[in-house]
Structures are given as structure tokens and as C-alpha cells.
Amino acid sequence: MSDDIILSVEHLMMHFGGIKALSDVNLKVKRNSIFALIGPNGAGKTTVFNCLTGFYRATAGNIHLNAKGGEVNVLRLLGGPFEGPDFVSPSRFASRVYYKMFGGTHLVNRAGMARTFQNIRLFKEMSVVENLLVAQHMWVNRNLLAGIFNTKGYRKAEGSALDTAFYWLEVVDLVDSANRLAGELSYGQQRRLEIARAMCTRPQIICLDEPAAGLNPQETEALSGMIRHLRDHHDMTVVLIEHDMGMVMSISDDIVVLDHGNVIAAGKPEAIRNDPKVIAAYLGADEEEVA
């Protein structure tokens, strides 16, 4: 995989019993770009995200992530494709439960990928800043004895984690709410907090699952600016699922369209906007009828 491609998906298939959720999905995501995955409801978009981030291990295919420490095969990292999407090996059960809060398994996260969710998953009884601190546990709490004895190295790591937390709170404009309970924030603020928490896991690629869902036009515009900021000022690659086509067309560098688990179009926003197959999929009409 070339250096300018950070994520490559090849012949990805996902079956749930006799249901084919994904059929031979192929896509390539350029480094430091905003990549949108769109399609009608039930097209398979979130299933792709779940395969990318370790919630599902795909029935077949390959996912190559060229991020931290060089290229890795995500499916091999997770144990490879297998029969049955609900299987979880006992040795990884605890890690998978915990990392579902932060986007996939710890293995995928350590490789450089994080995600947010369509349904917000914050620790709502913890403060805003505590949500960001717990996301950094891999760098702060790696040595139990250091924490027990409050060593100099442990205190330094804690201070660094706090600095990181407040940095991202400033980016998402939540510094004034740092000590509020996460559950007390407005819906739009919770969306921004979830993105900040994902960024605290130090990813190189972040997958956003319908981040504009439930936001008003002003909040959506602010979110668009934040996503551009991640790309332009933090060298972040953003993979986006979104139904707000105005937002998708205005910020995306590349778009792939899914319908019934198949890729029906791929290209720049202008080409996607005028593609008869895409229009037909969204309108529920035949391509000839649209033409």
C-alpha cells in the first residue's frame, strides 16, 4: 500500500447468517483527507465501520491500516475472518467491552484508529474532563505499582494527560464545562465531547458515525469547521458516515456510496452529486427513470 493511502479495504464481505450485509466492498482512503461513506438507510455503512474498528470480524476480505508503526492487517490483528459475527474470544472479552466506549478493540486503537458512535456513548456520571482522562489510561495507568506509590513518572504522565484533555476541550469549545457532568451537556456539546475523547486516544484516523445527527444548522456548520480543523491542523484522516448531504458535499475530499451492501459509486463530490445510480438509490427509483 502506498504511503498516501492510510486505509485500504479489499473485497470486504459481512454475512449475518443468510443475510449479506456487505458484498465485495472495496475502498481506499487518502492520508490527511476527509472521506465520506454515504448511502440510504440499511446500505451497510455502519457495518463497514464495525468491521474497521473491531466490533465485527468480517466474513471475508482484507482491511489494511497504514498508520502507527507501519502497515497492519486489521482483520489479522483481530484474529482473521471467521464464521459467525457474534464470536468473541474469552481472552479478549474484557478489552472489547471496555474499548466499545472508545471505538473498537484496544488492538485497533493502538494501531491508530478511533471512532465515535451514532448513539452517543459517554460516561455521563463522570465529569467532562474525566471522560477525556479515562480515554488516556493506556499512557497513564500502564504500571499499577507506579499509581499505588504515586511515583514521579506517574505524576508526570497524569499532568500530561490533563494537559491533553484541556487542549482538546479548547479545540471543541468545552473548556468552561470541564467540571460539569457529561450527562448535563446539551446534545450538541455531547457530540463534540465524544470527538474530543476519541482524539485523546491519539489516533491517526478517526471514524465519525453520523456526527451531525440531531444537530441544528448552526451546530452542523460548527462541526464542519471542526472536522476541517482536524484535517488541516492535526494531520488527521477523517472517515465520515453522514446523511446531511449539504455537509458531506461541502467538506469531503472523496466519497463512496453504498447501496444494499454494494459500492455503487466512488469519486469527488461533484461527480457523486450528478451520478444517476446515486440519485436512483436515494429516490428509490430505477436509473433509467432518473435519466
HELIX and SHEET records of a PDB file:
HELIX    1   1 LYS A   45  LEU A   52  1                                   8    
HELIX    2   2 VAL A   74  LEU A   77  1                                   4    
HELIX    3   3 PRO A   90  ARG A   92  5                                   3    
HELIX    4   4 PHE A   93  TYR A   99  1                                   7    
HELIX    5   5 HIS A  106  ALA A  111  1                                   6    
HELIX    6   6 VAL A  128  VAL A  134  1                                   7    
HELIX    7   7 HIS A  137  VAL A  140  1                                   4    
HELIX    8   8 LEU A  144  PHE A  149  1                                   6    
HELIX    9   9 LYS A  152  VAL A  171  1                                  20    
HELIX   10  10 VAL A  175  SER A  177  5                                   3    
HELIX   11  11 ALA A  182  GLU A  184  5                                   3    
HELIX   12  12 TYR A  187  MET A  199  1                                  13    
HELIX   13  13 PRO A  217  HIS A  234  1                                  18    
HELIX   14  14 MET A  245  ILE A  251  1                                   7    
HELIX   15  15 PRO A  269  ARG A  273  1                                   5    
HELIX   16  16 PRO A  276  LEU A  283  1                                   8    
HELIX   17  17 GLU A  287  VAL A  290  1                                   4    
SHEET    1   A 4 ILE A  19  LYS A  30  0                                        
SHEET    2   A 4 ILE A   5  PHE A  16 -1                                        
SHEET    3   A 4 ALA A  60  ALA A  67 -1                                        
SHEET    4   A 4 GLY A  70  ASN A  73 -1                                        
SHEET    1   B 6 MET A 113  ARG A 115  0                                        
SHEET    2   B 6 ILE A 205  ASP A 209  1                                        
SHEET    3   B 6 THR A 237  ILE A 241  1                                        
SHEET    4   B 6 ILE A  34  ILE A  38  1                                        
SHEET    5   B 6 ASP A 254  ASP A 259  1                                        
SHEET    6   B 6 ASN A 262  GLY A 267 -1                                        
END                                                                             
